[in-house]
Amino acid sequence: MNVERITNAYRSERLVYRAVESNDEDKKFLSKYFDNDPLGCALADSRLLKPRDKTSVEGLLDYMKKSIMALIICLSPDEAKKYDTDASEPIPIGYVVLGHSGSAPHHRDSGIGIMITEAYQNKGYGGESINWVLDWAFRHGGLHRVGIQTFGFNMRGQHLYKKLGFVEEGRSREAIWHDRKWYDLVEYGMLEREWANLRGLE
């Protein structure tokens, strides 16, 4: 057993991960930055782009409760000081979900959903979080395959997923309507053996 890896199991280089709670703090965070963030919704949510009331977040929380793991992504205290020199606690910057396997968990297949608030995008936090979730999924979650989807207009997402080692597995052609144009829904996946090869493991 790698004691150091277990001791630091809920953190990565610059980030810490904690469970999503059904408290007012997390509801307010999710409602403000995700249900009502037009950019975040456009990049990661296939629902109709529109303002949502506070009760909408309950649906997101219900989905998260059914998932294998749903986490708030936070800057570590040291990383947070880069943005706020007085910071002493982790700062929430997003969420990541490893979806539930539905009625067929024996297939050991799941998918990642991730959103990072606009102020913290393009800083590598999304890729760091996805790598952490992949490590957890294959080291501890016992999964065989992990997938992730994006929309055809999200070129940054497509570039990132390929860079992280995901393989494009298929497309649902013109399945997404956005700003008067049809786009593909692009599906990526990674198998356990592909992850192990990327990490230099046997």
C-alpha positions as CSV (number, residue, x, y, z in Angstrom):
1,M,0.0,0.0,0.0
2,N,1.2,3.5,-0.9
3,V,0.6,5.4,2.3
4,E,1.4,8.8,0.9
5,R,-1.1,8.2,-2.0
6,I,-3.8,7.2,0.4
7,T,-3.1,10.1,2.8
8,N,-3.5,12.6,-0.1
9,A,-6.3,10.7,-1.8
10,Y,-8.7,13.7,-1.9
11,R,-6.3,16.2,-3.4
12,S,-4.2,16.7,-6.5
13,E,-1.3,19.1,-7.1
14,R,-3.3,22.4,-6.7
15,L,-6.8,21.2,-5.9
16,V,-8.8,19.5,-3.1
17,Y,-12.0,17.6,-3.5
18,R,-14.9,17.4,-1.1
19,A,-18.4,15.8,-1.3
20,V,-21.3,17.9,-2.6
21,E,-23.6,18.8,0.3
22,S,-27.4,19.5,0.2
23,N,-26.8,22.6,2.3
24,D,-27.5,26.3,1.5
25,E,-23.8,27.0,0.7
26,D,-23.5,24.4,-2.0
27,K,-27.0,25.1,-3.4
28,K,-26.2,28.8,-3.7
29,F,-22.9,28.0,-5.4
30,L,-24.4,25.6,-7.9
31,S,-27.3,27.8,-8.6
32,K,-25.2,30.9,-9.2
33,Y,-22.3,29.5,-11.1
34,F,-23.8,26.6,-13.0
35,D,-27.6,26.8,-13.4
36,N,-27.4,30.5,-14.1
37,D,-24.0,30.8,-15.8
38,P,-24.7,31.0,-19.5
39,L,-21.2,30.1,-20.6
40,G,-21.0,27.1,-18.3
41,C,-24.4,25.9,-19.4
42,A,-23.7,26.3,-23.1
43,L,-20.5,24.3,-22.8
44,A,-21.6,21.5,-20.6
45,D,-25.4,21.3,-20.5
46,S,-27.8,20.2,-23.3
47,R,-30.8,21.8,-21.6
48,L,-32.4,24.9,-23.1
49,L,-30.2,28.0,-22.4
50,K,-32.3,30.1,-20.0
51,P,-32.3,31.6,-16.5
52,R,-33.3,29.1,-13.9
53,D,-35.0,29.6,-10.5
54,K,-33.5,28.4,-7.2
55,T,-35.5,25.2,-7.2
56,S,-33.7,24.0,-10.4
57,V,-30.6,23.1,-8.4
58,E,-32.6,20.4,-6.6
59,G,-32.6,18.4,-9.9
60,L,-28.8,18.7,-10.2
61,L,-28.4,17.6,-6.5
62,D,-30.7,14.6,-7.1
63,Y,-28.6,13.5,-10.1
64,M,-25.4,13.9,-8.0
65,K,-26.9,11.8,-5.1
66,K,-27.4,8.9,-7.6
67,S,-23.9,9.2,-9.0
68,I,-20.9,7.1,-7.9
69,M,-19.2,10.3,-6.7
70,A,-20.0,14.0,-6.9
71,L,-17.5,16.5,-5.7
72,I,-16.9,20.2,-5.3
73,I,-13.6,21.2,-6.8
74,C,-11.7,23.6,-4.6
75,L,-8.4,25.4,-4.8
76,S,-6.1,24.2,-2.1
77,P,-5.3,26.9,0.6
78,D,-1.8,27.4,-1.0
79,E,-3.3,27.8,-4.5
80,A,-6.1,30.0,-3.2
81,K,-3.5,32.5,-1.9
82,K,-2.6,33.3,-5.6
83,Y,-6.0,34.9,-5.9
84,D,-6.6,36.1,-2.4
85,T,-3.6,36.6,-0.1
86,D,-5.9,36.3,2.9
87,A,-7.3,33.0,2.0
88,S,-6.9,30.3,4.6
89,E,-9.6,27.8,3.4
90,P,-10.1,26.0,0.1
91,I,-12.0,28.1,-2.5
92,P,-14.8,26.3,-4.5
93,I,-14.2,26.7,-8.3
94,G,-16.4,24.0,-9.8
95,Y,-17.8,20.5,-9.6
96,V,-17.0,17.1,-11.1
97,V,-19.3,14.0,-11.2
98,L,-18.6,10.4,-11.9
99,G,-22.1,9.3,-13.0
100,H,-24.1,6.4,-11.8
101,S,-24.1,3.1,-13.7
102,G,-27.8,2.9,-13.8
103,S,-29.4,-0.6,-13.7
104,A,-26.3,-2.3,-15.1
105,P,-23.4,-1.7,-12.7
106,H,-21.8,-5.0,-13.7
107,H,-20.5,-3.3,-16.9
108,R,-18.3,-1.1,-14.7
109,D,-18.8,1.9,-17.1
110,S,-19.4,5.5,-16.1
111,G,-19.1,9.0,-17.4
112,I,-17.5,12.2,-16.2
113,G,-19.4,15.5,-15.9
114,I,-17.4,18.6,-15.1
115,M,-17.8,22.4,-14.8
116,I,-15.3,25.0,-13.8
117,T,-16.4,28.6,-13.1
118,E,-15.5,31.1,-15.8
119,A,-13.0,33.0,-13.6
120,Y,-10.9,29.8,-13.2
121,Q,-11.1,28.4,-16.7
122,N,-8.0,28.1,-19.0
123,K,-5.7,27.5,-16.0
124,G,-5.4,23.8,-16.2
125,Y,-7.8,23.0,-13.3
126,G,-10.2,21.1,-15.5
127,G,-7.6,18.8,-16.8
128,E,-6.1,18.3,-13.3
129,S,-9.6,17.4,-12.0
130,I,-10.3,14.9,-14.8
131,N,-7.0,13.2,-14.3
132,W,-7.7,12.9,-10.6
133,V,-11.2,11.4,-11.3
134,L,-9.7,8.9,-13.8
135,D,-7.1,7.9,-11.2
136,W,-9.8,7.4,-8.6
137,A,-12.1,5.5,-11.0
138,F,-9.5,3.0,-12.0
139,R,-7.6,2.7,-8.7
140,H,-10.5,2.7,-6.3
141,G,-13.8,2.6,-8.2
142,G,-13.1,-0.6,-10.0
143,L,-14.3,0.8,-13.3
144,H,-13.3,-0.7,-16.7
145,R,-14.3,2.3,-18.9
146,V,-14.8,6.0,-18.2
147,G,-16.5,8.2,-20.8
148,I,-16.9,12.0,-21.4
149,Q,-19.0,13.9,-23.9
150,T,-18.8,17.4,-25.4
151,F,-20.5,19.4,-28.0
152,G,-19.1,20.0,-31.5
153,F,-18.6,23.7,-30.9
154,N,-16.5,23.1,-27.7
155,M,-13.1,22.9,-29.4
156,R,-11.2,23.5,-26.1
157,G,-13.0,20.5,-24.6
158,Q,-12.2,18.3,-27.5
159,H,-8.6,19.3,-27.5
160,L,-8.3,18.7,-23.8
161,Y,-9.9,15.3,-23.8
162,K,-7.6,14.0,-26.6
163,K,-4.6,15.5,-24.8
164,L,-5.6,13.6,-21.6
165,G,-5.6,10.3,-23.6
166,F,-9.3,9.9,-24.3
167,V,-10.2,8.2,-27.6
168,E,-13.0,9.6,-29.7
169,E,-15.5,6.7,-29.9
170,G,-18.3,8.2,-31.9
171,R,-20.7,11.1,-32.7
172,S,-24.4,11.7,-32.5
173,R,-24.6,13.8,-35.7
174,E,-26.3,17.2,-35.4
175,A,-27.8,16.3,-32.0
176,I,-27.2,19.7,-30.4
177,W,-29.0,22.9,-31.3
178,H,-27.0,26.0,-30.4
179,D,-27.3,29.6,-31.6
180,R,-29.2,28.7,-34.8
181,K,-26.9,25.9,-35.8
182,W,-26.7,22.1,-35.4
183,Y,-23.6,20.5,-33.8
184,D,-22.5,16.9,-33.1
185,L,-22.5,15.4,-29.7
186,V,-19.0,13.9,-29.4
187,E,-18.3,10.9,-27.2
188,Y,-14.9,10.0,-25.8
189,G,-13.8,7.1,-23.7
190,M,-10.8,5.6,-21.8
191,L,-10.4,2.0,-20.9
192,E,-8.5,0.9,-17.7
193,R,-5.7,-0.6,-19.7
194,E,-5.3,2.7,-21.7
195,W,-5.2,4.6,-18.4
196,A,-2.6,2.2,-16.9
197,N,-0.4,2.6,-20.0
198,L,-0.6,6.4,-19.7
199,R,0.4,6.2,-16.1
200,G,3.3,3.7,-16.8
201,L,1.6,1.0,-14.8
202,E,1.5,-2.8,-15.5
